[in-house]
Amino acid sequence: MSNIFKPLAGGRETVRDMFHYRRHPALCGLLLVLMLTVMSAPRAAEDVHPFKLGSLSQVLAAREGQPFVLVLWSLDCQYCPTELKMLSELKRSHPKLDIVLIATDTVDDTPQLISRAKSYGMDKVEQWVFAEDMPERLRFEIDRRWYGEVPRTYFYDPKHQREAKTGLVSKKFVEDWLASNSGPDVGRH
């Protein structure tokens, strides 16, 4: 048995005493490293926000006066990977391009959503996932004319006038949108 645990086995020291830094500094250091590791580990639930009624207002308020792209996608979507990879490439050449992803899947799919977004190069963008029992209410809040088909992409100008695109968006369209909405926050850097 380790010398650290002998007093504990003999009943002379309490567990609290065992972790006292003067008696066992190596164990205390190990405990500190373990605590810091656990605290700094990424937590999937925090990487993807639950999208509920009112969440769109949050997204818009956080970007007041700023252009951005809102992408609705799903794990089952056939064309979403192509669009998300293309947007990821454009984001690399336009680092200030603000993209928000909203998955139409469920909160239970969060680990897969994180993994998939990362594989598309979109792990650094703000991500949300539908988190209501009635997704129709969320679709209606986003756009009364949207019936759930994905990808569905909204291009918001600085005044938050938006243009909606259903299906795969061409790179040329996005580049033209960038050119007309570029400024210090969206242009090439």
Phi, psi and omega in degrees: 000143179298148178299333180295323186265351180302313179299324180294318180294326179282350177084006182277334183241144175274167177299320179302316179296325183300326183270005178297128190298334181284329183277324184219071184298325181294318179294320178297317178297318178297318178297318179298314179298318179298316180297317180294323179296314180295319182292329183266355180294139179295141179245120185303321183297335180273345182280335180235121182275145176287125179267111181238177175304129182098346181294325179300322177299322177298313181300314181293316182298323180291346183238027182306126179076007182242139174284150175198167180244128177250121183243122173263128185213176181208155176299329183271359185286129182288322185263348182302317180303317181298314181293316182294323176294319179297315179296324177298317177298316179295325178295324177296322180273346177228075187305334181273359177299122183264118179238135176240128178257134172234114178274136179270013178279207180241165179302328178298338181273004186309311180301319178292323179297317179298313181298314182294315179300321178296318181295337178270358182082020184247021183287347181263000180265160179293132183234142178227161174219141178307133183222041178234150178293333180244090182299338178301324179295321179291317178301317180296320179294322180289312183196117181297342180260009180256130184252012174107357180290142179228153000287147174231121187237133179245129179253108182265129175276179182300335178270004181065028165282135186238155174238126182262142176228129176254138182088187183294126178266137181283152177299321179300317179301314181295319178297319177296319178297317178300316181298321182278345180242010182280154179191201181296339183265345184238333187298170179299143176227000000 
